[in-house]
Amino acid sequence: MHSLARPTFSTIAALVMLAQPIFAFQSPLSDESVREAYFLGQRHDGSLEGLVEKSTRHFPAPKTGPYISSLMFVTPFVNAALLSSNYIGNYSAQQAELDHRQAGKEIVKVTVQIQLTETYGQFIAAAKPNSRPASTSALIPRPDDFWRDFQVQIFNGDQALSADVYHGRPNYSCGEYGPCILIGATLTYEFPAEAFSADSASITVEPPEGESVTADFDLSRLR
């Protein structure tokens, strides 16, 4: 009577791999990957900027309307390297690993950069009272939460996603002695890494006026 063959190590390993979530980019990060991201962020030699550039799509300025200048897809590895780059001095690889473990779930960040233009500037026409002639309309500062008028759609393959966390902040240019001037906004959307299970992702931004922009990302080419 033949006994059942014991599963080989390779068979067990294959079953374990099938049981784990598989993503086109690195997630979850191993301790070695966290250390690699830490050292990459600490170099300050342009290496991190090159990696970030692979995750960024730039667009030409429009003829009219606001300028959606760039869209960025930040993987857990790039995010860990960026966090490391913010520290100078007393910050170790061991601390980076501890911070990563304490953070819990790994996330993907999507960042949208918006700039004001001559046709979509820092001032807008004020609502005119009925009694005021149309030729005397006044200008008022554009609200600093103008970014709420922009519609952002983010897709995992063909599946539309809803961000767990999102926020926007206005960007200002401040002179040494003069007032600060509104020049644009940065929008950030956060997702758990497992939300991106496909090999591709896309981001579409529809401004309140002007043309929309779309960026496609091959996730298998990102860290």
N, C-alpha and C positions, 0 to 999 in steps of 0.2 A: 504494500500500500504506500503510495507516494505521499509525502508530506507537502504541504503548501510551501512554495518557495518564499523565503523571506524577502521583503522589499529591499532593494539595494539602496545605498546612500543617495545615488543620483535620482532614484525614483522619489524618495522622500523629499529631497531638495526641490524637485520639480513640483511636487504637491504643495510644499510650503510656498513656493513662488506664486502658484496659482491662487493661493488663499490670500496673498497680499495685494493691496491696490497697486495698479501699475499706471504710471503717468509718463507722458512723453518727456517731461523735464524731471529733474531730481527731486523726489519727495516720497517718503520722509528722508531727511538728510541724515547720513551716518555721522558718527563722531569725527571721522576723518574728513568728511565734507565740510562740517562746521569749522574745523581747524583750518582747512584750506581757504574757506571764505574769510576767516579771521585774518590770516596772513595776507590775503589779497587786499583786504581793506586797509591794512596797515602799511602797505608798500608806498602808496602815494607817488607812484611812478608812471601813472597813465594806464596801467593794466586794467584797473577797475572801470575807468572811463570807457575803454574799448569794449568791455563786456556789456556795460550799460547801453552803449550805442547799438549793439546787436538786438537789444530789447526795445528799441525806440524807433518810431516812424516819424519823419519830419515832412511837413507840407509847405508848399509855396504860399506866399501871401495872396489873399483873394483881391479881386478888383474892388469889391464892396463888401461891407459887413465885417463882423469880428474875425480875427485871425486865430484859427485853431492851429497853433504852431507845431505841436507834437503830441503823440500818444505813446505811453510806455507801459509795457507788460512786465512787472517785476516778479520773478520767481522767488521761491524761498531761499535759494542759494544766493541770488543777487541781493535780496533783502538782507541776508545775514552779512554779506560783504559791505553793504552800505552802512549798516549799523556799526560795524567795526571801524569803518573809515571816520565815523563821527568822534571816535575816541583817540586822543593823542596823549601818550604818556603811560600812566599807571593802569593799563588794561591788558589782561593776559588771555592767552588761548583758553586756559582752564576756565576763566570767568566767562568767556564767550560761550563755551559749551554749557556752563551752568545756566546762563541767561537763556540759551536756546531751549533747554529742558524745561525751565520754569515758565517759558512763554506758552507752553502747551501746544495747541494745534498750529501747524505751519500755514501761512497765508500767502495768497497772491494779491499784489496790489496793482491796480490800474490807475495811471495818472494822466490827466488831461491838462494841457497848458493852453490858456486862452490869452490873447493879447488884444487890447483895444487898438483901433485904427482911426484914420482921419474920418471915415464914414460911419464909424461906430465908436465914438470917442467918450471922453470923460464927462461930457455934458449932454443933456437931453432937453427937449422942449418941454416947458412946464405946461400943465393943463391950462387952457385959456378960459377965463370967465366969459360968459356970453356977451357981456357988455364991452369987453375989450376988443379993439380992432385986431384982425388977424395979423396985421403988419407989425404989431408991437409985442409979439410973443417973447417970453423971457426964457432963459436957459437956467437949468438947475443941475447940480452934480448928479451923475448917474449913481444909483444905489450901489453900495458895495457888495450886495448879494445878488447882483445882476446875473450871476452864473446860474441862478435857479431857473432862468428862462431857457437853458440849454438842455436838450434831451439826449441822454447817453444810453446806448444799448450795447450790451456786452454778451457775446455768444461763446459757448463751448461747442465747437462744431456748428451745428444748426440749432442748438438749444439756447434760447434766451435765458439769461441768468438775472437774478435779483440780488444785489449786494447785501451782505450782512451788515456792513458798515460803510457809510459814505459821508463825505463832508467836503466843503469848499472853503477856500480862504481868498480874500482879495489880495492882489499884489500892488504895492506902491513903490514909487520912485521918490526918494526924499533927498532934497538938496541939503548942503551943509547949513544954510541959513534960511532957505525958503520952505514953503509948506510941502507936505507930501502929496503926490499926484497919483491917482488911481491909473494903473496901466494894464491891468488884466486880472486873471484869477487862476488858481490851481485847484483842480478837482481830484479827489482821491477816493477810490472804491476798493473795498477789501472783501476777499472771498476765501473760504477754506480751500486749501490746495486741491482737495479731492473733488472740488466742483469742476475742475478741468480734466476730464477723463478722455477727451478726444485728442487727436493729433494736431488740431488747429484751433485757433481762437480768433475772433474778430471784434473790433470796436467801431461803432458808428456814432458820430456826434452830429446832431442837427441843431444849428443855431437858430435863434428867433428870426434872423434874416440872413440872406446869403446862402451859399451852397454847403451841404453836409460833406463830411469827410469820413472815410472808412480805412481802417488799417487791419491787415491780415497778418497773423503770426503763425509760423510753422513751429509748434511747440517742441518737436523733436530736435530742433536746432538750437534750443535754449538750454542753459544749465539748470 
